[in-house]
Amino acid sequence: MMTTDTKQAILGLIKSQVVPAIGCTEPIAVALCVARATQLLGQRPEHIELRLSANILKNAMGVGIPGTGMVGLPIAIALGALIGKSELGLEVLRDCNRQAVQAGREYIAQNRIHIALEEEDPDKLFIHVTVTAGGHEAQARIRSHHTQFVLLSRDGEALPVESSCPDPSATATCDGEHDVPLTLHTVYEFATETDLEDLRFILEAKRLNEGAAQAGLRDNYGHQLGKTLCSPLGRGIMGESIFAKVLSVTSCACDARMAGAMVPVMSNSGSGNQGICATLPVVVFAQENHNTEEELIRALIISNLTAIYIKQSLGALSALCGCVVASTGSACGITYLMGGSYEQMCHSVKNMVANLTGMICDGAKPSCALKLTSGVSTAMLSAMLAMQHKHVTSVEGIIDDDVDKCIHNLTAIGSRGMDTTDRFVLDIMTHK
């Protein structure tokens, strides 16, 4: 039986990692850091110097910035300085409007922004901002987590680093100081035994991410994968199946987010796409399968907490596409909605790890919708097999009899084994 203290710690962990975000998390985290440094400076910066890790650069180069019609870091940086509110966390650019975008364009044209690659700090999530004006200087640094400030200073004087958690009760886990040790069984036990009212907050993820999917249907975003799947052509090929609906709704939300739609999504572990991928497949399947609200809530907790668990050993950013992590969570949630047991949930994970391990992350961009759809389709297949007690076994590839070892094999490959791949990907992207 799980103790009350453990349940509360896991609740705090989920609430710190499942938070609203507007726009792709990496450029928004950069805007957040710029906004905080600007607030410390107390005036509009004359110059902004940034040092960013390679993974931050990779994920910010090709993605739309909400409300701007523009792509990439410069406009996110300019808006962070001009209208950013750091107290809003990953919704730092919520107040963006047409006037702000025009001011941002002018700021960029004045060559006030300089971006450099951070080569000394090994953390894959590293943002250091120095702003100057009127003979004064302020600095802010984010490291390891998208909202975790580790350094604040003004005119060389170090300042207290306050928590950036959206939920004050979750400060320890948000700051990464006391990660709750998880196993897949702990995830299952927590999701199925915790009082339902304590878990009801997860329905906000359903509301926000369904809104993003609706936005993806209203306008022509990105590669319009979601709309294509809903079109007569898509229906003619895919039919009106549950499978087709799960794919189309999920990809609609990703289309909108990656193209810079001004809509919030509920993120997971610092990624909006992971939040979409961990939420919408479960939501759509539950609707089509006529599951109860309680079953949906518990399945969403299973999916989101599984993704958080995998990210604990993978890290906030890696060479491995985040859809692998989130769709593995979805596979577990969908298995639960199918009436599956913990054993069958383990089968789903093994099927996912056997199939998707090695999918590269080549930055945040509109084509991420294609990857999410690949992940979600694999989640559906994995759950279907698991319900028939069919799974990849330990005599095959990197699969182990122990499901947690399977997960750690996946994350070891993604965090360490693919380091060289990560460097090659960035080199290709920066030399096109």
N, C-alpha and C positions, 0 to 999 in steps of 0.2 A: 504493500500500500504506500503510495506516494505521500510524503509529509506535506503539511500546509505550507511550511517555509519553502520547500522545493517548488510547489505549485506557484507560489507568489513570485519566486525568482524567475521561473519560466515565463509567467505573465509579463513581468517587467522586461524580460529579454524580447519577447514578441513585440511589445508596444514600442520598444526602442528601435526595432528593425523594420517594422511595418508602419511606415509613415507616409503622409501625402507628399508629392513632389510635382513640380511643374517643370517640364523639360527634361532633357537627358541629364542624368545625375552628375556626370563629370564636368561639363561646362558650367552647370549650375553651382556645383561645389566651388569652382574657381570664382564665379560671380559672388558667392557667399563670402569667400575669403577676402576678395577685393572690397566688398561692402563693409566688412568688419574693420579692415585696415583704414578705410576712408573715414569711418565713424571715429576711430581713434585719432586720426589726423585732424578732424574737426573742420575740414574745408575741402573744396574740390581739388583733387590731385592735379598737379602740373605734369607729373610723370608717374608711370606705373611700371615697375620692374617685376617680372614673374620668373620663378624657377619651378618647373613642373616635371614630374616623373614621366617616363616614356609612356606608361599606360594611360595616364591622364591625357597626354597629347593625342594618343591613338584614338581614344574614345570621344575626343572633342573636335576632331578635324572635319568630319563630314556630316554632322547632325544639325538639324534645324533648331534655332533658338526661338522659343515660343513668343508669338506676337510681333516678330521682327521681319519675317520673310527672308531672313538671312541665315547663313550657315557658318559655324565655326566659332572659335574663341574670341576674336577681337570684339564683336558686338556684345558678347556675354560679359567681357571684362569692362567695356565702356559703360554698359548699363548697371553693372554692379557698383561702379563708382558714382554714377549719376543719380540713380533712383533705387538702388538696392537697399533692402532692409534686412539686416542680418538676423534680427529677432524672429523673422519668418522662416528661418532654416532653409530647407530645400524649396520653399516657395518664395525665395528672396526677390524674384523678379515679378511678383504678383501685380505690381502697379505699373507694369510696362504699358505704354500707349504710343500713339503715332508720333507725338511730340518728342517723347523720350527716344524713340528710335532715330528720329532725325538728328537730335542732339548727339546721339551715340555715333552716327555716321560722321558727323563733323569732328567729333573727338578723335575718331580713328584716323581721319584724314590729316589731322595735325601731328601725326607720328608721336603720340605721347605714350604709346604702349610698346614694351619690349619683352619678348618671351624667349626664355632660354631653357635648355634641357638640364635637369638636375642629374648630375653624374656621380655624386658622392654618396647621397643617402640611398640605401638599398630598398627602402620601402616602395612598393609599387603604387601606393597612393600617397603622393607628396605634392603639396601646393604651398609655395612660399611667395608672399606678396610684399613688396616694399613700395610705399607711396610717398611722394614728396611734394611740398608746396610751401612757398613763403619762408624758406629756410628751415622747415620742420620735416620730420620723417616719422612714419609709423610702419610697423611690420605686423603681419599675421601669418601664421603657419597652420595648415591642416595636415594631419598625418594619420594613416592607417584606417580611419573611418571618415566618411564624407562630410560629417559635421563636427569632427573632433579637433578642436583647436588645441595645439600644444605649445604655442608661443604667441604672445601679444606684447608689443612694446611701442613706446612713443619717445622719440628723441633719445634713444639708447637706454631708456629706463624700462625694465621688465614690469609688466602689469599682471595682475591675477588673471588666470585663465578660467573663465566660468564655463559651466556645462552648457552644451548646445542642445540638450535633449528636448524633444517636443513634449515628453512626459517626464516631469520632474521625479516621479517615483522610480523611473528606470535609469537614473543617472549612472549607476555603476556599470551596468551592461552597455549603455550607450557609449560610454567612454572607453569600453573595452578592458576595464580593469578586472572585472570579475565575471568572465564568461561562464555561463552555466554549463557544466559538462553534460552532454547529451549522447544518447544512443538512439537507434531507431525504435527500440522498444520503449524507451522513455518518452519519445514523441507520441507513440501510439497510446501509451498508458495515460499520459497527460490529456490528450485530446478526447479520449473516451470516458475518463473518470472525473474530470473537473466539472464543477457545477456549471450548468448551461449559461446561467446569467453572467458568469465571469468571462464567458467566451463570446458573448453576443456582439462585442465591439468589432469583431472581424467582419460583420456585415457591412461596415463602412467601406471596406475594400471592395465588396461586391458593388455598392452604389457608385463609387468613384470610377471603377474600371469599366462598368457598364456604360457610364457616361462617355468615357473615352471611345468605346466601341461605337456608340451612336454618332459621335463626332466623325469617326472614320467613314461612316455611311453617308453623312450629310454632304461632305466635301470630297474633292479629289486630292487625297494626300499620298505622297510617296509613290510607290509602284501600284497602289490601289489593289493590293492582293485580296484584301477582305471583300471589296466591292466586286472584284472579278469572280470570286467564289460564289457570291450571291447573284451574279448576273445569269441571264438565260444560258450563256455558254457554260458557266460554272455549274449550274444546276443540271444541265444536260449531261455533263461528264460525271459530276459528283453525286447528283441526286439530291433528295431532301432528307438525307440521313442525319442521325445524331452526329455522326463523325463529321459530316460537312458543316453542320452548324457550329460545332466546337471550333473547327479550324477558321471559319469565316469571322466569327465574333472576335476571337483572339487576335487574328491578323488585322482586323479593322482598327482595334485599339492601338496596335503597334504602328500601323500606317500613320495614324494621326499623331502619335507621340513623336515618332522619329522625324516627321516633317515639320515639327514645331507648332503644333496646335496649342492654343492657349487653354488647355484643359488640365486639371490636376489628375494624377493617377495615384493609386496606393502602391508604393514601392515595397520591395523586400530586399533587405541586406544592401541598401544603397543603390538599387537598380529598379527603375520603373518598369522596364521590360520583364524583369524577373517577377515583379509584383503582378503584372498583367498575366504572365504565363503560369503563375502559381494560383491565380484566382479564377480567371474567366473559363478555362476548360472545366473546372469543377462546378462553377455556377451553371453553365449551359447544360452540362450532363445531368446535374441534379434537376433542373427544370424539365428536361426531356424525359428523364427517368421517373419523374413524379416522386422524388424523395421528399421527406419532411423537412421543415426548417431546421429542426435539431440535427438531422443527418447532414444537411448542408453546412451548418456552423461547424460541426465536428470535422467534417471533411476539409473545410477551408483551413482549420487549425492544423490538421495533419499535413496538408500540402505546404502551407507557409512555414511551419516549424521544421519540416523536413528540409526545406531549402535553406533555412537558417543554420540547421545542423551541418549540412554539407559545406556551407560557406565558412564555418568555424575553422575547418582545416584547409580549405582552399584559399582563403584570403579574400579581401574585398575586391581586388582586381587580379586577373590572371590571364594566361594565354588561352584558357578554356572558355568557350562561349557560355555566358550565364544561362542561356536557355536549356543547357544540359542539366544544370542544377534545378532550375524552377520546374522544368517538365518532369523531372524525377519526382518532385513533390506532387505535381498534378497526377502522375501515375498512381501514387499512393492514395491520394484523395479520391480518385475515381474508383480505384479498387475497393475502397471502403464503401462508396456509394453503390457499388455493384453487390454489396453484401459480403465482401471479402473479409477474411480473418487476418490477424497479424502475420501468419505464415504466408498467406497469399500476397500481402503487402511486400514482404521480403522478396517473394518471387518477382514482383513487378520491378523492384529496384535492381535486381540482378539482370533482368532483361534490358533495362535502360542502360546500365553500365556497360553491358556487353555490346550495345549498339552504338551509342552516341559518344563514348569516350574519344577524345581527340579532336572534336569539332573546334576549329580555331576561332578566336575572337580577332577580327580585323577592324575593330572600331565600331562606334555607334553610328548608324546611318539608316536610310530608308530600307535597305535590303535586309535589315534585321528581321523584318516581318517574315521573310522566307525561312530564316533559321528557326524562329519561334514556331512556325507551322510544321517544320520538320520535327522539332522536339515534341510538340503536342501530338502529332500523328503517331509518333513512336510511343508516347505515353498511353494512347488508346490501345495500340497493339499489345503493349506490355501488360496492361491490365486485363485485356481479353485472354491472353495466354495464361496469366496468373490464375484467373478464375477457373481455368481448366487444369490447374496444378502443373502447368508446363512452364519450365524456366531453364535458363542457361545454367549449366552445372560447373563445378569446380575443376573439371578436367578440360574446360574450354577457356583458353586465353587468360584474362586477368581476374576471372571470377573466383571467389572463395566461398566455401560453405558458410562462413560467418558473414552476414550481411554488412556489418559495420566494417569489416576488413575490406569488403568490396568497395564501400564508399571511400575508405581511406586510400585504396588503390587508385580510384578515380582522381581524388584530390591530389595525391602525390604526383601523378602524371601531369595534372593540370598546373600545379604550383611549381614543381621542380623539373619534371621531365620535359616540359615544353618551353623552358626558358629560352633555349636557342631559337625555337620556332617564333617566340614572341619578338626577339630581336630582328629576325628575318622579315617578319610581317611589317614591323615599323619601318625598316629600311626600305622595303618595297613601297610602302605608302608615302614615304617622304621623298622618294626619288622618281616619282612618276612625272 
